[in-house]
Amino acid sequence: MTETPTLVDRDRLERAYRQELDRFAADHPACAELARRGREHMPLGVPMSWMAKWPGGFPVHVAEAAGAHFTCADGHEHVDLCLGDTGAMVGHSPAATVRAVRDQVGRGITTMLPTADAAVVAEELTRRFGTGSPAVDQWQFTLTATDANRHVIRYARQVTGRPRVAVIDFCYHGSVDETFATLDEQGRVVARRGNIGAPVDPAVTTAVVPFNDLAALERELATGTVAAVLLEPAMTNIGIVLPETGYHTALREMTRRHGVLLVIDETHTLCAGPGGCTRAWRLDPDVVVIGKTIGGGIPSAAFGMTSELAERVVTSVELEDIDVGGVGGTLAGNALSLAAMRATLTEVLTDDVFGHMDALAVAWADGVRGVLDAYRLPWHVTRLGCRAEYAFSARPPRDGAAAAAADDFELQQYLHLQALNRRVLLTPFHNMALMSPATTDSDVEAHTVAFEEAAEALVG
């Protein structure tokens, strides 16, 4: 379902997009050749299929990335506002992380044994996220937030004896089977569009409720079948959808009353501050999941539990079975990941860098809003800390379904390609800009200038 933005003529949009396609092809012959070569032995010519979603007919191939910029195979330097969709939120290859990783590679990459870095990282994550009562202060480490979410769901079912997990309509928590569910027009749980090879009907494993809908959540929790509620504190992967006043307080009260674990996934919402929304909004979860960013680009993630929950988990699993129960992975908690996490958290993504990043996100949002006002485009801009996005509806949505209804894939592809041709990279999945410690005012201004050119092309 698409709400076509007003004041955008579709014929004009198509002509503008074709002009940008021609410009992109002319500017990127080396990238085109690399893409051609890639198609010989990789489906869609890319190492992972979602990379084919970049606009232009083939993706830009990166030769070098540093700070908030990268240079493609054709020698063009770009401002990177995607930053690996938060994987490089600290900037590309920050010196402290590179130094720690280089040193650790020489000392051993993975041994299936802990290093001294593990305790340091767990202490630092507790300082950032352990603001609740009881505090989240017991940590385990994985390679991705997908793994962390998957493990947490298993543990939740294990300790509660309940079969289902509740998620938010149009959520995204990595490639976790239970989260690829949505509500149809009759309010029934069905597989989300594009769900590849689903192992079971998601209605068996999953309850789905709209964001900000406490009545719907109460109905599901009252069934006594839900082990955990898994959600982002603010939705991000359908565009930014912010919680309404009182939502999180009521959510916490409701989950405790029904004996349901509350799992906050901060993988993307770390943009809200050093401890994500958990610290910024004084949330009180049973579990926190965090991924991507904390390793500076080295595969890294973590999940933290309260001591009480950790004790329930430990006593529910026999030591003999602890390695074969579906939680873990041979490379989980490896030495290289922990070295990267320690350096990134203690030397790069420190508390004091967020003020600079937030100010840049404010400037980016102001620049976009100024263009929207000047060209009378009825879209909105939303910001969460150092992350900001625009979307194609006049008012911010209150749930994921409303955000999805306002999406416009063709318009999005044009705007992303138009920016890319002006050497500005946005995330390929939505209109998101992320600020890093290395991002500058001129980087933000480059996007504002490009966005105004796009508005002129669209509406004149």
Secondary structure as GFF3:
##gff-version 3
##sequence-region A 1 460
A	DSSP	alpha_helix	10	27	.	.	.	ID=ss1
A	DSSP	alpha_helix	29	38	.	.	.	ID=ss2
A	DSSP	three_ten_helix	43	45	.	.	.	ID=ss3
A	DSSP	three_ten_helix	49	53	.	.	.	ID=ss4
A	DSSP	beta_strand	62	66	.	.	.	ID=ss5
A	DSSP	beta_strand	69	72	.	.	.	ID=ss6
A	DSSP	beta_strand	77	80	.	.	.	ID=ss7
A	DSSP	three_ten_helix	83	86	.	.	.	ID=ss8
A	DSSP	alpha_helix	95	107	.	.	.	ID=ss9
A	DSSP	alpha_helix	116	129	.	.	.	ID=ss10
A	DSSP	beta_strand	136	142	.	.	.	ID=ss11
A	DSSP	alpha_helix	145	160	.	.	.	ID=ss12
A	DSSP	beta_strand	164	168	.	.	.	ID=ss13
A	DSSP	three_ten_helix	177	179	.	.	.	ID=ss14
A	DSSP	beta_strand	181	183	.	.	.	ID=ss15
A	DSSP	beta_strand	189	191	.	.	.	ID=ss16
A	DSSP	alpha_helix	202	205	.	.	.	ID=ss17
A	DSSP	beta_strand	206	209	.	.	.	ID=ss18
A	DSSP	alpha_helix	214	221	.	.	.	ID=ss19
A	DSSP	beta_strand	226	231	.	.	.	ID=ss20
A	DSSP	alpha_helix	247	257	.	.	.	ID=ss21
A	DSSP	beta_strand	261	265	.	.	.	ID=ss22
A	DSSP	three_ten_helix	269	272	.	.	.	ID=ss23
A	DSSP	alpha_helix	276	280	.	.	.	ID=ss24
A	DSSP	beta_strand	287	291	.	.	.	ID=ss25
A	DSSP	three_ten_helix	292	295	.	.	.	ID=ss26
A	DSSP	beta_strand	301	306	.	.	.	ID=ss27
A	DSSP	alpha_helix	307	316	.	.	.	ID=ss28
A	DSSP	three_ten_helix	319	321	.	.	.	ID=ss29
A	DSSP	alpha_helix	335	343	.	.	.	ID=ss30
A	DSSP	pi_helix	344	348	.	.	.	ID=ss31
A	DSSP	three_ten_helix	351	353	.	.	.	ID=ss32
A	DSSP	alpha_helix	354	374	.	.	.	ID=ss33
A	DSSP	beta_strand	380	384	.	.	.	ID=ss34
A	DSSP	beta_strand	387	391	.	.	.	ID=ss35
A	DSSP	alpha_helix	400	405	.	.	.	ID=ss36
A	DSSP	alpha_helix	409	421	.	.	.	ID=ss37
A	DSSP	beta_strand	424	425	.	.	.	ID=ss38
A	DSSP	beta_strand	432	434	.	.	.	ID=ss39
A	DSSP	alpha_helix	441	459	.	.	.	ID=ss40
###
